[in-house]
Amino acid sequence: MIATSLGDHIFGSRKIEAKLSTDFTRRPDVLEFVPVTLDARRRAALPTATIMARGSSACLSPLVAADGLAVLGGRGTVLPAGTKVSVLEFRN
């Protein structure tokens, strides 16, 4: 926890930028971490992040197939497709 607060990578992840593949309605004024898959077929563009599910402590199966966690914050509630988001990419 101390290393993370000093800027260390979280659980071996790296932070990348991606764009959302679809609209997403987020909870207002709450920082959310949602599991995503990444599609990087086009090398010139940002990878596309597809949100798998709004996870919960009782539903961990989306994390198994996820490529990372999208960090969704801010004041708006609807993030339209194409919005740039930060993703904590899992390392294999």
C-alpha positions as CSV (number, residue, x, y, z in Angstrom):
1,M,0.0,0.0,0.0
2,I,2.8,2.4,0.8
3,A,4.6,1.6,-2.4
4,T,1.4,2.2,-4.4
5,S,0.8,5.5,-2.7
6,L,4.3,6.6,-3.7
7,G,3.6,5.8,-7.4
8,D,4.5,2.2,-7.8
9,H,2.5,0.2,-10.4
10,I,-0.6,-1.5,-9.0
11,F,-0.4,-5.3,-8.9
12,G,2.1,-5.3,-11.9
13,S,-0.3,-3.2,-14.1
14,R,0.6,-0.4,-16.3
15,K,-1.6,2.7,-17.1
16,I,-2.5,3.2,-20.7
17,E,-5.1,5.4,-22.5
18,A,-7.9,3.8,-24.5
19,K,-11.3,4.9,-25.9
20,L,-14.7,3.4,-24.9
21,S,-16.3,1.2,-27.5
22,T,-19.9,2.1,-26.3
23,D,-21.7,4.6,-24.2
24,F,-21.4,4.0,-20.5
25,T,-23.6,5.4,-17.7
26,R,-21.6,5.8,-14.6
27,R,-22.5,6.6,-11.0
28,P,-22.3,10.3,-10.5
29,D,-19.4,11.7,-8.4
30,V,-18.0,8.2,-7.7
31,L,-14.6,6.9,-9.0
32,E,-15.4,3.5,-10.6
33,F,-13.0,0.7,-11.7
34,V,-14.7,-1.5,-14.3
35,P,-13.3,-4.5,-16.0
36,V,-12.6,-4.1,-19.8
37,T,-11.2,-6.0,-22.7
38,L,-8.9,-4.2,-25.0
39,D,-8.9,-4.4,-28.8
40,A,-5.7,-3.0,-30.3
41,R,-6.1,-4.2,-33.9
42,R,-5.4,-0.8,-35.3
43,R,-1.9,0.1,-34.4
44,A,-2.1,3.9,-35.2
45,A,-5.2,4.5,-33.0
46,L,-5.8,4.1,-29.3
47,P,-6.9,0.7,-28.2
48,T,-10.7,0.3,-27.8
49,A,-11.9,-0.6,-24.3
50,T,-15.1,-2.7,-24.1
51,I,-16.7,-2.7,-20.7
52,M,-17.5,-6.2,-19.7
53,A,-19.8,-5.6,-16.7
54,R,-20.2,-3.4,-13.7
55,G,-18.5,-5.7,-11.3
56,S,-19.3,-6.3,-7.6
57,S,-17.6,-8.2,-4.8
58,A,-20.0,-11.0,-5.5
59,C,-19.4,-11.1,-9.2
60,L,-15.8,-11.7,-10.0
61,S,-16.0,-13.6,-13.2
62,P,-15.6,-10.5,-15.5
63,L,-12.2,-10.0,-13.9
64,V,-11.0,-13.4,-15.1
65,A,-11.4,-12.5,-18.8
66,A,-10.6,-8.8,-18.4
67,D,-7.5,-7.2,-19.9
68,G,-7.6,-4.4,-17.3
69,L,-9.7,-2.0,-15.3
70,A,-11.0,1.3,-16.7
71,V,-10.8,4.2,-14.3
72,L,-14.0,6.2,-14.7
73,G,-14.4,9.4,-12.8
74,G,-15.6,12.9,-13.3
75,R,-18.8,14.8,-12.9
76,G,-20.9,13.6,-15.9
77,T,-23.0,10.5,-15.8
78,V,-22.9,9.4,-19.4
79,L,-19.6,8.7,-21.1
80,P,-20.2,8.5,-24.8
81,A,-18.5,6.0,-27.1
82,G,-15.0,7.3,-28.1
83,T,-14.3,8.9,-24.7
84,K,-10.7,8.6,-23.7
85,V,-10.2,6.8,-20.4
86,S,-7.3,5.5,-18.4
87,V,-6.9,1.7,-18.1
88,L,-4.9,-0.2,-15.6
89,E,-3.8,-3.0,-17.9
90,F,-3.1,-6.4,-16.4
91,R,0.2,-7.9,-17.2
92,N,0.2,-11.6,-18.2
